[in-house]
């Protein structure tokens, strides 16, 4: 696996976009679940899984958002 180096501001901007998408998914889960299922052809990949993946990627970029991943309150 190759190493990728991101500028701190680029990593923060990417994390913001991932968080935005995760918040959007959480805001309208019923409509978006049907759309995702149709798009993926019923693979079993859900909006909950996608939301968790987006949160994990954002956390890996910034170290923020641990409450969503691990439960509890944000530090």
C-alpha positions as CSV (number, residue, x, y, z in Angstrom):
1,X,0.0,0.0,0.0
2,X,1.4,3.4,-0.9
3,X,1.5,6.3,1.4
4,X,-0.4,9.5,0.6
5,X,0.4,12.8,2.2
6,X,-2.3,15.4,2.5
7,X,-1.9,19.1,3.3
8,X,-3.6,19.7,6.6
9,X,-6.1,22.2,5.1
10,X,-6.9,19.7,2.3
11,X,-7.5,17.0,4.9
12,X,-9.7,19.3,6.9
13,X,-11.7,20.2,3.8
14,X,-12.1,16.6,2.8
15,X,-13.3,15.7,6.3
16,X,-15.8,18.6,6.2
17,X,-17.2,17.2,3.0
18,X,-17.4,13.7,4.4
19,X,-19.2,15.1,7.5
20,X,-21.6,17.1,5.3
21,X,-22.5,14.0,3.3
22,X,-23.0,12.0,6.5
23,X,-25.2,14.6,8.0
24,X,-27.3,14.7,4.8
25,X,-27.7,10.9,4.9
26,X,-28.8,11.1,8.5
27,X,-31.3,13.9,7.7
28,X,-33.4,11.9,5.2
29,X,-32.7,8.2,5.7
30,X,-35.9,6.8,4.1
31,X,-35.6,8.6,0.8
32,X,-31.9,8.1,0.5
33,X,-32.1,4.4,1.6
34,X,-34.4,3.7,-1.3
35,X,-32.2,5.6,-3.7
36,X,-29.0,3.9,-2.6
37,X,-30.7,0.4,-2.8
38,X,-31.8,1.2,-6.3
39,X,-28.4,2.5,-7.3
40,X,-26.5,-0.4,-5.9
41,X,-29.0,-3.1,-7.0
42,X,-29.8,-4.4,-3.6
43,X,-26.2,-5.3,-2.4
44,X,-27.1,-4.9,1.2
45,X,-24.9,-1.8,1.6
46,X,-27.1,0.5,3.6
47,X,-27.2,4.3,4.3
48,X,-26.3,3.4,7.9
49,X,-23.2,1.6,6.7
50,X,-22.3,4.4,4.3
51,X,-22.9,7.0,7.1
52,X,-20.5,5.0,9.4
53,X,-17.9,4.7,6.6
54,X,-18.0,8.4,6.0
55,X,-17.7,9.2,9.7
56,X,-14.7,6.7,10.0
57,X,-12.9,8.3,7.0
58,X,-13.5,11.8,8.5
59,X,-12.2,10.6,11.8
60,X,-9.1,9.2,10.2
61,X,-8.4,12.5,8.5
62,X,-8.9,14.8,11.6
63,X,-9.3,12.7,14.7
64,X,-12.6,14.4,15.3
65,X,-16.1,12.8,15.5
66,X,-15.1,9.9,17.8
67,X,-18.5,10.2,19.5
68,X,-20.3,8.9,16.4
69,X,-17.8,6.0,16.0
70,X,-17.3,5.0,19.6
71,X,-20.4,6.4,21.4
72,X,-20.4,8.9,24.1
73,X,-19.8,12.6,24.1
74,X,-17.5,14.5,21.8
75,X,-14.3,15.7,23.6
